[in-house]
């Protein structure tokens, strides 16, 4: 699907250095309209609901000369609201894995 970068913000896209196939593990979240980014970055998500207000607060962060936050915000949790890939099952959270390890340890101690 083609997503327009003319939206009001909250788009999540892969960062790149401007050359083809240079998308890495870094991403950015738009804070407003970004027509200059049209067809230059892979958009893979959108912040929705009331969470968009947290994204808009990022505009208030102190930044360096490259417009990068001096104290980058942290993403604590994500939730997929619309998964277009019915055949791919989401990973279980680390919390669930930790609980299983603890149960296994307790059963080994008996």
N, C-alpha and C positions, 0 to 999 in steps of 0.2 A: 504494500500500500504506500502511496505517496503521501507524505505528511508535509504540509506547508510550514515553513519557518516564519510565516506571517502571523503566527498565533500570539497570544498574550503572554507566553512564557511557560516554563515547566517542561519543555522538551528535554529528553536525555539523549545525548549523542556521543559517538566515539570521537575522541580528539585525534588529530593527525598533524603531521608537519607540513602538509600541503602537497606532498608528492603521492602518486598513486600507491595504493596498498600499504599505507604507512599507519593505519589504525592500530593502536596498541591497547594496553590495558587501562589507559586513562580515558576519562569521559568528562563531559561538562553538562551542566543544566542551564538552560537559557532563562533569563530573567525578564525578557520582554521580546518584542519583535526582533528578528535577526535576518532580514532579507539578504545581507551580505554573506550568509552561510549557506544559502540555497544551493543544493547540488554539490556541496563540498564535504559533508560529513554524513556518516551513517546514523540515522535517528532510530533508536531501538526502544524508546519508551516515552512515557509522559506522566508527570506527576499529576495526580487527580485528587478531587475532594478537598477537604480542609487543609490537607498537607501542603497545598500550593501556597498557603500563607507563610509557612516556614521557609519555603524556597524564596519568596519575595523578601523575607527578612535578611537573606544572604546579601542582598544589594547594600545593606547597611554595614557590612564587614569592612574593616580596614584592609586595603590592598597595597601591593607594591607597584613599582613602575610598569610591570607587565600585566597589571590588573588581576593578579593572583592573591587570594586571601593570605594575610600574614599568619592567621591561625585558621587553617582549613576546617570547615565543618565536617562532622562525622555522620555517616549513615548508619543508624543502629538497626534498622529493620526495613525490609521491603516486602511487598505483597503483590503477587501477580493477580490482577483483577480480570484480565481477559487473555487467556492462553490460546493462541492460534494453533498450537501444536498438540492435538489431542493424543498423539502417540507417545509423547514425552512426559514421563512422570516427574514431578518436582522432587528435589532432594529433601530428605528429612532434615530437620534442624539439628544442630550440634547438641542442643539440650537433650533431645531424645536419645542420641548416641551416648551421651554421658550417663544418663539414667540406666541404660542397658549395661554399660561397663560396671557401674556400681552394683547392680543386681548380680552380675556375673561374679564379681569379687566376693560378695556376701555369700553366694552359693558355694564358692570354692573354699571359704573359711570354715564351713560346717563340717 
